[in-house]
Amino acid sequence: MVSIPSDIASVQTLPQLLAYRAARTPDAEAYRAFDNPTQTWTSLSWSDTAQRVDQWAHALAAMQLPPAARVAILLPNGLNAMCADQSTLATGGVPVPLHAIDNPGSIAYILSDCEASMLIVGQAEQWAKVQAVGTPFPALRAVVIADDDAAAIAALPPTQGGPIVGSLAQWLAGAQQAAAPAAWTPPTEDDLAAIVYTSGTTGKPKGVMLTHRNVVSDVKAVLERIAPTVDDVFLSFLPLSHTFERTGGYYLPIAAGSCVAYSRSVGQLGEDLKTVRPTVLVSVPRIYERIHAKLLEKLSPSPWKMQLYEAAQHKGWTQFCATQALAAPAADEGRAAGWMAALPWPLLQMLVAKPLLAQFGGRVRVAVSGGAPLSPTIAKCFLGLGLPLIQGYGMTETAPVVSVNSLDDNDPACVGKALPGVEVRIGENRELQVRGPIVMKGYWKRPEDTARILSADGWLGTGDQADIVGGRIYIKGRIKEIIVTSTGEKVPPGDLELALLADPLLEQAFVVGENRPFIACVAVLKRDDWQRLAADLGLSAQDADSLNHPSVHRAVLARIEKNTASFARYAVPRAVHCTLEPWTIENTFMTPTLKLKRNNLMAYFAQAIDGMYLKPGGR
């Protein structure tokens, strides 16, 4: 069905990539997943993987879907998601990965917009919710439900004239009993490898058309920069619907021959890190932020433990800067550690660094952070304590990786140098522009939107302001999100919000100030920390009015000032509004990729925001 390349350089499509890997290391461990019935971790070799994908491909081919049919995949990370993706690609179809945590209305919109011929979904309940939206799906022929709950499937409302609905087991078994399908035509490098819908902070999501050339070229370029090997183990926990995980945590390990272990859930991630003991981590900053927050939470009650931690971080960070030829930290940075700053590194490493690294399994040799900016506080903590953390940059429209640091050239203030074969430049309004084989074909059925972002000569406007110094890319913020105060000061909110979240009291933060005299902030407080703060201030944590008591505002603003000491004075929030209700996808304040929906937040907190500017001096 598909030719087997002799080497990685000859690979042009994703089916060829899997065929190459299965032929190269057939008996090596490819995937590891937790089996709930037996409560054990089970493994698949590359040969096993190829056979399982082939079974799925035969089932797909038997359906005789139209050429380049879109197959929507609404599954959690795991072997089924991998097989659904690979079999769709093998038969010349186009996977449309969906966010499992997205709302039914958004999923229904995508199914309709991409004209999906088939939907593979985890549970009957998910399909029922999508059905209930009432959107017609004239192109949808079949819905395959991975969960073999016959009662739940039978209870689904009838779909007269609609798609055939059945379980995964029935679908695969039916294909085995049917006559062998005609040979399918594998894709070429210019065919679509996915339509990935950007979550977007405003408006309807747009379908990014990524070709096999886009994805494979990005994988090859990342392979040169990161260089994973057949001995590496990845732990997969970011959604496979996210291009960062698709390229960095899914296709890249196939190219390298590394094993991918699927985490049971984000809630069990801490246990899985210690059990799987990965050597490569692909993560978004939020995971590192959570671990950092828990670390500070444990240390805060004990001044001597906090001093020990600060001594270890300062000494480790000093060593890291020397190794990377970065500017040495200020002499007064280690003062908070007191006399402990004089302790030798081997002792600090044993007491502080090793226990922290053990939380990641103890053998991570490279941890990649992408998808959003990494806070300098987080970077300093983990790099100082010995986690080999590198930051990258990309977007769905670039398959997605544009640049990434390497272990021996790692300035955490930047997002690295452009990958091999990728061109970058600074355009009007200091916008970072990208050109190369990784740049998308365009937006699905949206030529006007494509023309706005992609020039005739192939340059893609990222929408991010940046500087390029010595080849290194320094991101300054989203052009559309830059806050311009009434005094003319320009403040990128992203970096500021990251700095605020370094405080364990703040769960989420949203800064405002467009056409206002100063910057202000809406903050979601962590409930446990709020209860402690309320008690310290002699307030009732259960009284809703206590959240915005003047003494609370003063306390929170004092902490904000401490964490924004490196910012220009005009960028430091001078007023705050506190709340306890988290911003989620469900309440429409976050996108499925966990970005703030700023317009929604502005509208919801309009009265509170106006109130912050009515107070004299913002206090």
BELGIDA-V436923 format. One record per residue. N is the residue number from 1. RES is the residue in three letters. PSI is psi in whole degrees, 0 to 359 (NA if undefined). OMEGA is omega in whole degrees, -180 to 180 (* if undefined). Layout:
N,RES,PSI,OMEGA
N,RES,PSI,OMEGA
//
This chain:
1,MET,314,-179
2,VAL,139,180
3,SER,147,-180
4,ILE,110,-179
5,PRO,151,-180
6,SER,336,179
7,ASP,170,-175
8,ILE,330,-179
9,ALA,334,-178
10,SER,350,-179
11,VAL,129,179
12,GLN,337,-178
13,THR,165,-179
14,LEU,322,173
15,PRO,324,176
16,GLN,325,180
17,LEU,314,179
18,LEU,319,179
19,ALA,318,177
20,TYR,314,-177
21,ARG,316,-179
22,ALA,327,179
23,ALA,328,-176
24,ARG,312,-178
25,THR,68,-173
26,PRO,328,-174
27,ASP,354,-180
28,ALA,155,-180
29,GLU,126,-179
30,ALA,311,-175
31,TYR,149,177
32,ARG,129,-178
33,ALA,154,-179
34,PHE,128,180
35,ASP,110,-175
36,ASN,316,-179
37,PRO,321,-178
38,THR,352,-178
39,GLN,41,179
40,THR,159,174
41,TRP,131,180
42,THR,157,-175
43,SER,153,171
44,LEU,137,173
45,SER,173,178
46,TRP,326,176
47,SER,315,177
48,ASP,318,-178
49,THR,313,-180
50,ALA,320,180
51,GLN,318,-180
52,ARG,318,178
53,VAL,321,180
54,ASP,322,178
55,GLN,314,178
56,TRP,320,-178
57,ALA,320,177
58,HIS,321,179
59,ALA,321,178
60,LEU,316,-179
61,ALA,325,-179
62,ALA,340,-179
63,MET,345,178
64,GLN,53,177
65,LEU,162,179
66,PRO,158,176
67,PRO,141,-180
68,ALA,34,180
69,ALA,141,176
70,ARG,126,178
71,VAL,111,-179
72,ALA,136,-175
73,ILE,113,-179
74,LEU,74,-174
75,LEU,150,173
76,PRO,163,177
77,ASN,135,179
78,GLY,183,-176
79,LEU,323,179
80,ASN,318,179
81,ALA,318,179
82,MET,315,-179
83,CYS,321,179
84,ALA,316,-179
85,ASP,309,-175
86,GLN,322,-179
87,SER,324,176
88,THR,315,179
89,LEU,317,-177
90,ALA,324,-177
91,THR,12,177
92,GLY,10,178
93,GLY,177,-178
94,VAL,110,177
95,PRO,140,173
96,VAL,91,-178
97,PRO,134,-179
98,LEU,147,178
99,HIS,120,-178
100,ALA,337,-178
101,ILE,5,180
102,ASP,161,-179
103,ASN,153,-175
104,PRO,325,179
105,GLY,318,179
106,SER,319,179
107,ILE,316,179
108,ALA,318,179
109,TYR,315,-178
110,ILE,316,179
111,LEU,319,180
112,SER,315,-175
113,ASP,318,-178
114,CYS,356,-178
115,GLU,54,-178
116,ALA,134,177
117,SER,339,-175
118,MET,147,176
119,LEU,127,173
120,ILE,116,-170
121,VAL,154,-176
122,GLY,312,-173
123,GLN,152,179
124,ALA,324,-178
125,GLU,324,-180
126,GLN,317,179
127,TRP,321,180
128,ALA,320,-180
129,LYS,323,178
130,VAL,317,177
131,GLN,317,-175
132,ALA,341,178
133,VAL,327,177
134,GLY,8,179
135,THR,131,177
136,PRO,143,179
137,PHE,74,-175
138,PRO,333,-178
139,ALA,346,-173
140,LEU,116,-178
141,ARG,326,-174
142,ALA,148,173
143,VAL,119,179
144,VAL,126,-176
145,ILE,118,-174
146,ALA,323,179
147,ASP,119,-176
148,ASP,48,177
149,ASP,93,-174
150,ALA,322,-179
151,ALA,317,-180
152,ALA,322,179
153,ILE,319,180
154,ALA,331,-177
155,ALA,353,180
156,LEU,145,177
157,PRO,147,-179
158,PRO,151,180
159,THR,75,-179
160,GLN,121,-178
161,GLY,4,-179
162,GLY,198,-176
163,PRO,154,171
164,ILE,133,-178
165,VAL,130,179
166,GLY,175,-178
167,SER,161,178
168,LEU,317,-179
169,ALA,317,179
170,GLN,318,-178
171,TRP,313,-179
172,LEU,319,180
173,ALA,320,180
174,GLY,323,180
175,ALA,326,179
176,GLN,325,-178
177,GLN,335,-178
178,ALA,164,177
179,ALA,150,-179
180,ALA,130,-179
181,PRO,159,175
182,ALA,153,-179
183,ALA,135,179
184,TRP,162,-178
185,THR,117,180
186,PRO,158,-178
187,PRO,162,171
188,THR,173,-176
189,GLU,342,179
190,ASP,357,177
191,ASP,160,-179
192,LEU,134,175
193,ALA,348,178
194,ALA,153,162
195,ILE,109,-177
196,VAL,120,-177
197,TYR,126,177
198,THR,136,-177
199,SER,323,177
200,GLY,141,178
201,THR,347,175
202,THR,151,175
203,GLY,181,-180
204,LYS,148,178
205,PRO,148,179
206,LYS,140,180
207,GLY,113,179
208,VAL,121,-180
209,MET,112,178
210,LEU,128,179
211,THR,169,175
212,HIS,323,178
213,ARG,315,179
214,ASN,306,-173
215,VAL,313,-177
216,VAL,320,179
217,SER,323,178
218,ASP,318,179
219,VAL,314,-179
220,LYS,320,-179
221,ALA,318,178
222,VAL,323,179
223,LEU,323,178
224,GLU,322,-174
225,ARG,318,-176
226,ILE,323,177
227,ALA,55,171
228,PRO,162,-176
229,THR,178,179
230,VAL,345,-180
231,ASP,353,-177
232,ASP,152,176
233,VAL,121,175
234,PHE,148,170
235,LEU,117,-175
236,SER,117,178
237,PHE,342,172
238,LEU,148,-178
239,PRO,136,177
240,LEU,352,175
241,SER,352,-179
242,HIS,128,-177
243,THR,331,178
244,PHE,315,178
245,GLU,322,-179
246,ARG,312,-179
247,THR,309,-173
248,GLY,330,-176
249,GLY,2,-176
250,TYR,298,-180
251,TYR,323,179
252,LEU,313,177
253,PRO,329,176
254,ILE,315,179
255,ALA,321,-177
256,ALA,342,-175
257,GLY,18,180
258,SER,159,177
259,CYS,141,175
260,VAL,122,174
261,ALA,130,-180
262,TYR,121,178
263,SER,148,-178
264,ARG,321,178
265,SER,164,177
266,VAL,325,179
267,GLY,333,180
268,GLN,13,-176
269,LEU,318,-179
270,GLY,316,178
271,GLU,318,-177
272,ASP,325,177
273,LEU,319,-179
274,LYS,331,-180
275,THR,310,-177
276,VAL,326,-178
277,ARG,63,-177
278,PRO,156,174
279,THR,340,178
280,VAL,131,177
281,LEU,133,172
282,VAL,114,-172
283,SER,164,171
284,VAL,160,-178
285,PRO,330,-174
286,ARG,324,-180
287,ILE,316,178
288,TYR,323,179
289,GLU,320,-180
290,ARG,317,179
291,ILE,320,178
292,HIS,317,-179
293,ALA,319,179
294,LYS,324,178
295,LEU,311,-180
296,LEU,326,179
297,GLU,322,180
298,LYS,326,-175
299,LEU,329,-171
300,SER,319,-178
301,PRO,344,-176
302,SER,105,-179
303,PRO,322,-177
304,TRP,326,176
305,LYS,321,178
306,MET,320,178
307,GLN,321,179
308,LEU,317,178
309,TYR,315,-178
310,GLU,327,177
311,ALA,316,180
312,ALA,317,-179
313,GLN,316,-178
314,HIS,314,-178
315,LYS,318,179
316,GLY,321,179
317,TRP,322,177
318,THR,316,179
319,GLN,319,-180
320,PHE,313,-179
321,CYS,321,179
322,ALA,319,-179
323,THR,321,-177
324,GLN,4,-179
325,ALA,41,176
326,LEU,164,179
327,ALA,134,-179
328,ALA,146,178
329,PRO,154,-180
330,ALA,148,-176
331,ALA,331,-175
332,ASP,0,-178
333,GLU,332,-177
334,GLY,3,-175
335,ARG,328,-179
336,ALA,337,-178
337,ALA,350,179
338,GLY,218,-177
339,TRP,340,-179
340,MET,342,178
341,ALA,341,-180
342,ALA,354,-180
343,LEU,145,-179
344,PRO,149,-178
345,TRP,317,-180
346,PRO,324,179
347,LEU,316,178
348,LEU,324,178
349,GLN,316,-179
350,MET,320,-175
351,LEU,329,-172
352,VAL,305,-171
353,ALA,311,-177
354,LYS,317,176
355,PRO,325,177
356,LEU,313,-179
357,LEU,334,177
358,ALA,335,177
359,GLN,337,178
360,PHE,5,-179
361,GLY,344,172
362,GLY,0,-179
363,ARG,25,177
364,VAL,125,178
365,ARG,344,172
366,VAL,129,177
367,ALA,122,-177
368,VAL,133,176
369,SER,129,180
370,GLY,181,179
371,GLY,338,180
372,ALA,161,-180
373,PRO,145,178
374,LEU,128,-180
375,SER,136,176
376,PRO,325,179
377,THR,317,-180
378,ILE,315,-180
379,ALA,314,-179
380,LYS,320,180
381,CYS,305,-173
382,PHE,321,177
383,LEU,323,178
384,GLY,327,-179
385,LEU,6,168
386,GLY,6,176
387,LEU,123,-178
388,PRO,81,-171
389,LEU,126,177
390,ILE,146,-178
391,GLN,144,177
392,GLY,177,-179
393,TYR,145,176
394,GLY,184,177
395,MET,159,-178
396,THR,322,-177
397,GLU,353,179
398,THR,22,168
399,ALA,13,-7
400,PRO,353,-165
401,VAL,123,176
402,VAL,317,-176
403,SER,159,175
404,VAL,145,174
405,ASN,166,171
406,SER,166,-176
407,LEU,329,-178
408,ASP,3,176
409,ASP,79,-166
410,ASN,91,173
411,ASP,107,-175
412,PRO,349,177
413,ALA,346,-180
414,CYS,178,179
415,VAL,24,175
416,GLY,186,177
417,LYS,156,179
418,ALA,145,179
419,LEU,158,175
420,PRO,134,179
421,GLY,359,-179
422,VAL,129,177
423,GLU,142,175
424,VAL,150,176
425,ARG,167,177
426,ILE,124,-179
427,GLY,205,179
428,GLU,148,-180
429,ASN,29,178
430,ARG,29,-179
431,GLU,133,173
432,LEU,127,178
433,GLN,147,-173
434,VAL,141,174
435,ARG,144,178
436,GLY,181,-177
437,PRO,348,180
438,ILE,348,-174
439,VAL,132,-175
440,MET,162,174
441,LYS,327,-180
442,GLY,185,177
443,TYR,137,-179
444,TRP,119,176
445,LYS,27,179
446,ARG,69,-178
447,PRO,327,-179
448,GLU,316,178
449,ASP,323,178
450,THR,314,-178
451,ALA,330,-179
452,ARG,332,-174
453,ILE,339,-174
454,LEU,118,-177
455,SER,165,-179
456,ALA,331,180
457,ASP,17,168
458,GLY,5,179
459,TRP,128,180
460,LEU,126,175
461,GLY,121,-175
462,THR,338,-174
463,GLY,2,179
464,ASP,137,171
465,GLN,143,-177
466,ALA,164,168
467,ASP,147,174
468,ILE,115,-177
469,VAL,117,-179
470,GLY,30,-179
471,GLY,344,180
472,ARG,141,-177
473,ILE,125,178
474,TYR,111,-178
475,ILE,133,-178
476,LYS,342,178
477,GLY,165,178
478,ARG,133,-179
479,ILE,315,-177
480,LYS,341,-176
481,GLU,356,-180
482,ILE,126,179
483,ILE,126,176
484,VAL,111,-178
485,THR,168,-180
486,SER,345,177
487,THR,1,177
488,GLY,1,179
489,GLU,141,180
490,LYS,126,-175
491,VAL,116,173
492,PRO,119,-174
493,PRO,332,-174
494,GLY,307,-179
495,ASP,321,-179
496,LEU,316,179
497,GLU,324,176
498,LEU,318,180
499,ALA,320,-180
500,LEU,323,-176
501,LEU,356,175
502,ALA,341,178
503,ASP,125,-178
504,PRO,342,179
505,LEU,328,-174
506,LEU,119,177
507,GLU,317,179
508,GLN,155,-180
509,ALA,146,-177
510,PHE,116,-177
511,VAL,148,-178
512,VAL,170,178
513,GLY,5,179
514,GLU,122,-179
515,ASN,24,176
516,ARG,165,-176
517,PRO,342,-179
518,PHE,172,179
519,ILE,137,176
520,ALA,173,-171
521,CYS,138,168
522,VAL,128,-174
523,ALA,136,172
524,VAL,120,-179
525,LEU,145,174
526,LYS,135,-171
527,ARG,314,-178
528,ASP,316,-180
529,ASP,326,178
530,TRP,319,180
531,GLN,320,179
532,ARG,318,180
533,LEU,318,180
534,ALA,317,179
535,ALA,319,179
536,ASP,329,-178
537,LEU,2,179
538,GLY,30,-179
539,LEU,161,176
540,SER,120,-180
541,ALA,338,-178
542,GLN,344,-180
543,ASP,116,-177
544,ALA,328,-179
545,ASP,337,-179
546,SER,331,-176
547,LEU,324,-177
548,ASN,31,173
549,HIS,144,180
550,PRO,323,-179
551,SER,327,177
552,VAL,315,178
553,HIS,316,-180
554,ARG,318,-178
555,ALA,316,-179
556,VAL,319,180
557,LEU,327,177
558,ALA,320,179
559,ARG,322,178
560,ILE,316,-179
561,GLU,323,179
562,LYS,318,-176
563,ASN,353,179
564,THR,25,-177
565,ALA,333,-177
566,SER,355,-179
567,PHE,156,173
568,ALA,148,-175
569,ARG,324,-179
570,TYR,344,-179
571,ALA,350,-177
572,VAL,125,179
573,PRO,135,-180
574,ARG,356,177
575,ALA,153,-178
576,VAL,146,171
577,HIS,128,-175
578,CYS,145,177
579,THR,164,179
580,LEU,349,-176
581,GLU,117,-178
582,PRO,154,175
583,TRP,124,-173
584,THR,174,174
585,ILE,319,-176
586,GLU,321,-180
587,ASN,15,171
588,THR,19,179
589,PHE,352,178
590,MET,148,173
591,THR,167,177
592,PRO,340,175
593,THR,18,172
594,LEU,38,170
595,LYS,149,180
596,LEU,135,171
597,LYS,91,-170
598,ARG,320,-180
599,ASN,318,179
600,ASN,318,180
601,LEU,319,179
602,MET,318,-178
603,ALA,317,-176
604,TYR,320,-176
605,PHE,20,-176
606,ALA,314,-178
607,GLN,317,180
608,ALA,322,179
609,ILE,314,177
610,ASP,321,-180
611,GLY,324,-180
612,MET,329,-178
613,TYR,355,177
614,LEU,341,-178
615,LYS,139,180
616,PRO,126,177
617,GLY,5,-180
618,GLY,6,-178
619,ARG,NA,*
//
